[in-house]
Amino acid sequence: MSKIFIGVGHGGNDNGAVANGFKEDELNLSIALALGDELKRHGVEVGISREKDETDPLSDEIKECNAFAPDYAVEIHNNAGGGDGVEIYHHFGGGKGKTLAQNILNEIMAIGQNSRGLKTKKNSAGKDYYGWLRETKAPACLVECAFVDNKKDIAIIDTAAKQKKMGIAIAKGVLKTLGIKWTAEKTATQDKTATQDKKDNEQKIYRVQVGAFSKLENAEALAKKLKAAGFEAQVV
């Protein structure tokens, strides 16, 4: 079974970016939970750094991630600074983390979000600037979904339904990286229709005519053979 660990940025006494009536830590959690649910629906084992509002230092997230030993790791964030669009950071050396980042970026763009592209960033020591990318053992990426302080950009995740849509888009990218085909979730109406079709088919009766004869004795002889074989037979 494939394993994915989801890091949920900020939380508790650390709200992250705050603007336009939104708190980044709350947005991060909503998107991350939707991501996790969609992955689980496709049979992926999911680890997540938090499932409620609580203080969760990055160092703890990284420890939990490495202990979980996932195939890939995704950190969910939202941005600030007046920009526009999604950007995704990956290890500066490329590799599987870059592939993951590209697949996720493609799916987020598919739901209408602008793209700032894939990015890398080094610290003064020449290593990855972000601890999530530097210290997680699994191939990883860090997703900045939208800018909280941009009224136009935040519109793509300003409701619970839109946050779920973003989470599902990220999940599609993860699933593609894992080689798992994404399938849409059936609605209640579709399930009801499928159940009714099955019921209707079970109630149908089909009759098969075997042979047509000009002589009664020939028809009766065939009927006798069919009955001997366990079939109902009637001469009409």
ZAGULO-326303 format. One line per field, with one value per residue (C-alpha): residue number from 1; x, y, z. Coordinates in steps of 0.001 Angstrom, whole numbers. Each point is the difference from the previous one (the first is absolute). Layout:
// ZAGULO-326303
i = NUM, ...;
u = X, ...;
v = Y, ...;
w = Z, ...;
***
This chain:
// ZAGULO-326303
i = 1, 2, 3, 4, 5, 6, 7, 8, 9, 10, 11, 12, 13, 14, 15, 16, 17, 18, 19, 20, 21, 22, 23, 24, 25, 26, 27, 28, 29, 30, 31, 32, 33, 34, 35, 36, 37, 38, 39, 40, 41, 42, 43, 44, 45, 46, 47, 48, 49, 50, 51, 52, 53, 54, 55, 56, 57, 58, 59, 60, 61, 62, 63, 64, 65, 66, 67, 68, 69, 70, 71, 72, 73, 74, 75, 76, 77, 78, 79, 80, 81, 82, 83, 84, 85, 86, 87, 88, 89, 90, 91, 92, 93, 94, 95, 96, 97, 98, 99, 100, 101, 102, 103, 104, 105, 106, 107, 108, 109, 110, 111, 112, 113, 114, 115, 116, 117, 118, 119, 120, 121, 122, 123, 124, 125, 126, 127, 128, 129, 130, 131, 132, 133, 134, 135, 136, 137, 138, 139, 140, 141, 142, 143, 144, 145, 146, 147, 148, 149, 150, 151, 152, 153, 154, 155, 156, 157, 158, 159, 160, 161, 162, 163, 164, 165, 166, 167, 168, 169, 170, 171, 172, 173, 174, 175, 176, 177, 178, 179, 180, 181, 182, 183, 184, 185, 186, 187, 188, 189, 190, 191, 192, 193, 194, 195, 196, 197, 198, 199, 200, 201, 202, 203, 204, 205, 206, 207, 208, 209, 210, 211, 212, 213, 214, 215, 216, 217, 218, 219, 220, 221, 222, 223, 224, 225, 226, 227, 228, 229, 230, 231, 232, 233, 234, 235, 236;
u = 0, 1250, 636, -236, 711, -1719, 1521, -2509, 1665, -302, -2799, -815, 1843, 1464, -2655, 2394, -1197, -3151, -1930, -3415, -1702, 1996, 2628, 2546, 121, -3759, 184, 2963, -1880, -3166, 1944, 2208, -2968, -1645, 3290, 266, -3597, 422, 3209, -1610, -2929, 2535, 1579, 2997, 1204, 144, 1903, -720, 1703, -3244, -3739, -1154, 1155, 3033, 3525, 2136, 3649, 1674, 2571, -2796, -1526, 3315, 513, -3495, 543, 3298, -1425, -2915, 2477, -2245, 631, -495, -646, -2104, -114, -3067, 329, -1483, 1920, 192, 1823, -2336, 720, -2395, -242, 1347, 3693, 1569, 3456, 2032, 3560, 2491, 1486, -3264, -817, -3253, -979, 63, -2143, -2503, -2, -583, -2894, -1669, 559, -1645, -3112, -308, 279, -2760, -2474, 751, 2794, 2803, 3497, 3160, 1795, 2272, 2625, 3099, 1741, 3336, 1257, 3430, 1436, -1102, -2731, -3768, -1298, -3179, 469, -2835, 1997, 3365, -762, -2752, 1403, -2707, -232, -1973, -1539, -1507, -3196, -935, -3593, -965, 721, -2108, 592, -1128, -3814, -98, 2316, -1615, -3285, 1139, -71, -2387, -2655, 64, -1063, 2854, 2496, -1156, 412, 3574, 706, -1348, 2113, 3129, -1072, -296, 3595, 1143, -1932, 1499, 3460, -854, -1324, -3546, -2883, -2328, -3697, -2816, -2065, -3523, -2791, -2997, -2133, 2426, 72, -3821, -260, 2511, -1881, -3337, 1483, 1321, -3386, -1796, 2357, -540, -3772, 93, -847, 1472, -1360, 1935, -1748, 1800, -991, -3099, -1411, -2705, -532, -1166, 2091, 3205, -910, -842, 3285, 2016, -2037, 775, 3751, -104, -1824, 2535, 2753, -1721, -1749, -3652, -1572, -3457, -1422, -2239;
v = 0, 3456, 2389, 3796, 2388, 3393, 2885, 2677, 3400, 2098, -501, 827, 3122, 384, 1164, 560, 2632, 1877, 2257, 596, -1802, -3209, -1753, -2081, -2788, -583, -24, -2380, -2437, -2, -663, -2636, -1937, -46, -1191, -2787, -1146, -202, -2005, -2407, -473, -1313, -2444, 2108, -168, 3554, 1579, 3613, 2398, 1314, -473, 2926, 3449, -529, 1306, -2242, 1067, -866, -2097, -2231, -298, -1152, -2571, -1391, -125, -1851, -2454, -704, -766, 1075, -353, 3764, 2978, 3101, 3159, 2241, 3783, 3224, 3093, 3736, 2981, 1284, -2595, -2126, -3716, -3325, -774, -3271, -492, -3162, -1179, 2047, -3217, -944, -3696, -1591, 3032, 2147, -2531, 72, 3807, 175, -2460, 1944, 3321, -1308, -1064, 3275, 1933, -2233, 1392, 3556, 1204, 2096, -1442, 1558, -3197, -2499, 1521, -833, 2007, -507, 1206, 1488, -3511, -945, -2330, 221, 3109, -1675, -2528, -2089, -615, -124, -2439, -2337, -3296, -592, 1909, 3099, 3242, 3072, 1376, 3693, -164, 3681, 3460, 748, 3752, 170, 333, -1350, -2918, -1095, -408, -3431, -1354, 2351, -2641, -3505, -1414, 1771, -1131, -3570, 488, 1174, -3014, -2350, 1690, -559, -3606, -543, 1105, -2309, -2942, 568, -69, -3283, -1482, -268, 926, 2624, -831, 2425, -644, -1208, 2312, -1183, 228, -2169, -2620, -22, -415, -2860, -1759, 373, -1294, -3049, -575, 356, -2493, -2508, 214, -555, -3428, -1113, -2941, -1926, -1993, -3113, -1529, -15, -3280, -1076, -3252, -131, -3063, 1835, 2951, -2302, -1868, 3214, 1112, -3333, 492, 3518, -1140, -2793, 2644, 1998, 2651, 926, -918, 499, -985, 2745;
w = 0, -906, 2897, 3, 2856, 62, 1905, 1004, 270, 3194, 2577, 3613, 1090, -3496, -2471, -2874, -2478, 1039, -2413, -1576, 2883, -481, 2113, -1849, 2584, -390, -3793, 115, 2223, -2113, -3213, 1644, 1393, -3432, -1507, 2570, -484, -3772, 292, 2478, -2387, -2526, 2444, 1027, 3602, 1328, 2861, 947, 2389, 1506, -466, 2148, 1052, 2198, 345, -2167, -441, -3281, 1850, 1313, -3482, -1429, 2778, -558, -3737, 209, 2550, -2350, -2815, -2902, -3713, -363, 2274, -731, 2121, -374, 312, -1295, -927, 759, -1417, -2672, -2665, -2006, -717, 1183, 401, 1051, 1491, -399, 714, -2030, -1388, -1722, 77, 1126, 2067, -3122, -1869, 2852, 0, -3767, 107, 2818, -1760, -3170, 1900, 1914, -3250, -1397, 2559, -1150, 2274, -1467, 203, 1375, -919, 1689, 2242, 2023, 2704, 1726, 3358, 675, 368, -3499, 1246, -378, 1745, 1235, 2783, -1409, -3169, 1704, 2820, -1190, -1222, -2606, -3299, 934, -1165, 1651, -1562, 314, -1285, -150, 1413, 3077, -354, -3626, -223, -3539, 656, 3272, -1885, -1193, 3594, 1815, 792, 1456, -3372, -1792, 2632, -559, -3740, 561, 2206, -2643, -2684, 2107, 558, -3751, -410, 2776, -1444, -3436, 1554, 1734, -3236, 1386, -2300, 1420, -58, 750, 3102, -760, 1059, 2026, -3162, -1974, 2776, 143, -3775, -25, 2809, -1808, -3278, 1818, 1625, -3330, -1657, 2804, -498, -3754, -1418, -3301, -2018, -2622, -2747, -1087, -3337, -2198, -1348, -2407, 1903, 3610, 842, -951, 2234, 2904, -448, 293, 3019, 1660, -576, 1415, 3112, 486, -128, 2739, -2077, 101, -3328, -1429, -3349, -1422;
***
